Amino acid sequence: MKLERLLTMTMILINRKKVTAQELADLFNVSVRTIYRDIETLSCAGVPVISQQGVNGGISLIDGYRVDKQVLTKDELTSLSIAIKSALTTYEDSHAEAVLEKLTGVADEEVKQSIDQLFIDLSPWGPNVIFKEQITLLKKAIEREYCISFTYSTTHGCITRRLLEPHTLVQKGKVWYVYGYCTLREDFRLFKISRMKDIQEEMTTFQRREVNLSELPWDKEWHHPQNVVNLMLSFDSAITTLVEESFGAKHVDNENSTINIALPEDEWLYGFLLSFGHRLKVLEPPHIREIVLKRAQEIVELYKEI
């Protein structure tokens, strides 16, 4: 732990040029006295640390001190830094922050400019404090192999209390999920985090089960033949661009303004089709036409009551 702290401290000093002992103490959750002992250790190891007293004082390195930057290429440094910055927009991780500090510490100005040329913000619009807390809690539970409990609401409004062995966090499209073994269903399940309420970390631990996450098992479950329906849709040519973005250009016949695609049938599908309003119509299959028509009529009746 001390070795990691010393290395991180060195990278921070390279990157920031000057920092106070109190800032370092707060960052590492240790006392100021411990920080000064670490400075002595670094000095004995040959790292040229300078400590200055006074209003503008602080801890710094002698100008010109550098570390070997050849462990990673410039492109690798850039890509890794961007990936870590993106991940930190959704959850708090002191270890990831420390790694990012190290990477930017050994990066030259060219790499630092490249890092700032692309920013991937994975967090939702607006205040996201609660969401970030949820992601952070789930990530810690996965790392520590602690079970979690929560109240879950399905698209049909069915509410159940679940106990889960969380295995991984998944971002699919713009939505975050947690994938794990559900003790209620006695099988692996994918839970949408936005539908999880009152998330609690339990004192019960678990051992990770054999599952190949590289095969994207949630994708296989989503596209399982028994859950998929073949659709033929027609659309207004005025929304061609939107249709291509939403369904994929390869499924769109622009000449006939039709779409042929297979999608999982659930509440999401009905809402998705209705989101295009009067500019998209279901041609096949008949039962999907009937469901969408019924939902549209219910919406009309709802607004008649106003």
Secondary structure in CASP SS format (residue, H / E / C, confidence):
PFRMAT SS
TARGET T0000
AUTHOR 0000-0000-0000
METHOD secondary structure of the structure
MODEL  1
M C 1.00
K H 1.00
L H 1.00
E H 1.00
R H 1.00
L H 1.00
L H 1.00
T H 1.00
M H 1.00
T H 1.00
M H 1.00
I H 1.00
L H 1.00
I H 1.00
N H 1.00
R H 1.00
K C 1.00
K E 1.00
V E 1.00
T C 1.00
A H 1.00
Q H 1.00
E H 1.00
L H 1.00
A H 1.00
D H 1.00
L H 1.00
F H 1.00
N C 1.00
V C 1.00
S C 1.00
V H 1.00
R H 1.00
T H 1.00
I H 1.00
Y H 1.00
R H 1.00
D H 1.00
I H 1.00
E H 1.00
T H 1.00
L H 1.00
S H 1.00
C H 1.00
A C 1.00
G C 1.00
V C 1.00
P C 1.00
V E 1.00
I E 1.00
S E 1.00
Q E 1.00
Q C 1.00
G C 1.00
V C 1.00
N C 1.00
G C 1.00
G E 1.00
I E 1.00
S E 1.00
L E 1.00
I C 1.00
D C 1.00
G C 1.00
Y C 1.00
R C 1.00
V C 1.00
D C 1.00
K C 1.00
Q C 1.00
V C 1.00
L C 1.00
T C 1.00
K H 1.00
D H 1.00
E H 1.00
L H 1.00
T H 1.00
S H 1.00
L H 1.00
S H 1.00
I H 1.00
A H 1.00
I H 1.00
K H 1.00
S H 1.00
A H 1.00
L C 1.00
T C 1.00
T C 1.00
Y C 1.00
E C 1.00
D C 1.00
S H 1.00
H H 1.00
A H 1.00
E H 1.00
A H 1.00
V H 1.00
L H 1.00
E H 1.00
K H 1.00
L H 1.00
T H 1.00
G H 1.00
V H 1.00
A C 1.00
D C 1.00
E H 1.00
E H 1.00
V H 1.00
K H 1.00
Q H 1.00
S H 1.00
I H 1.00
D C 1.00
Q C 1.00
L C 1.00
F C 1.00
I C 1.00
D C 1.00
L C 1.00
S C 1.00
P C 1.00
W C 1.00
G C 1.00
P C 1.00
N C 1.00
V H 1.00
I H 1.00
F H 1.00
K H 1.00
E H 1.00
Q H 1.00
I H 1.00
T H 1.00
L H 1.00
L H 1.00
K H 1.00
K H 1.00
A H 1.00
I H 1.00
E H 1.00
R H 1.00
E C 1.00
Y E 1.00
C E 1.00
I E 1.00
S E 1.00
F E 1.00
T E 1.00
Y E 1.00
S E 1.00
T C 1.00
T C 1.00
H C 1.00
G C 1.00
C C 1.00
I E 1.00
T E 1.00
R E 1.00
R E 1.00
L E 1.00
L E 1.00
E E 1.00
P E 1.00
H E 1.00
T E 1.00
L E 1.00
V E 1.00
Q E 1.00
K E 1.00
G C 1.00
K C 1.00
V E 1.00
W E 1.00
Y E 1.00
V E 1.00
Y E 1.00
G E 1.00
Y E 1.00
C E 1.00
T C 1.00
L C 1.00
R C 1.00
E C 1.00
D E 1.00
F E 1.00
R E 1.00
L E 1.00
F E 1.00
K E 1.00
I H 1.00
S H 1.00
R H 1.00
M E 1.00
K E 1.00
D E 1.00
I E 1.00
Q E 1.00
E E 1.00
E E 1.00
M E 1.00
T E 1.00
T E 1.00
F C 1.00
Q C 1.00
R C 1.00
R C 1.00
E C 1.00
V C 1.00
N C 1.00
L H 1.00
S H 1.00
E H 1.00
L C 1.00
P H 1.00
W H 1.00
D H 1.00
K H 1.00
E H 1.00
W H 1.00
H C 1.00
H C 1.00
P H 1.00
Q H 1.00
N H 1.00
V E 1.00
V E 1.00
N E 1.00
L E 1.00
M E 1.00
L E 1.00
S E 1.00
F E 1.00
D C 1.00
S H 1.00
A H 1.00
I H 1.00
T H 1.00
T H 1.00
L H 1.00
V H 1.00
E H 1.00
E H 1.00
S H 1.00
F H 1.00
G C 1.00
A H 1.00
K H 1.00
H H 1.00
V E 1.00
D E 1.00
N C 1.00
E C 1.00
N C 1.00
S C 1.00
T E 1.00
I E 1.00
N E 1.00
I E 1.00
A E 1.00
L E 1.00
P E 1.00
E C 1.00
D C 1.00
E H 1.00
W H 1.00
L H 1.00
Y H 1.00
G H 1.00
F H 1.00
L H 1.00
L H 1.00
S C 1.00
F C 1.00
G H 1.00
H H 1.00
R H 1.00
L E 1.00
K E 1.00
V E 1.00
L E 1.00
E E 1.00
P C 1.00
P H 1.00
H H 1.00
I H 1.00
R H 1.00
E H 1.00
I H 1.00
V H 1.00
L H 1.00
K H 1.00
R H 1.00
A H 1.00
Q H 1.00
E H 1.00
I H 1.00
V H 1.00
E H 1.00
L H 1.00
Y H 1.00
K H 1.00
E C 1.00
I C 1.00
END
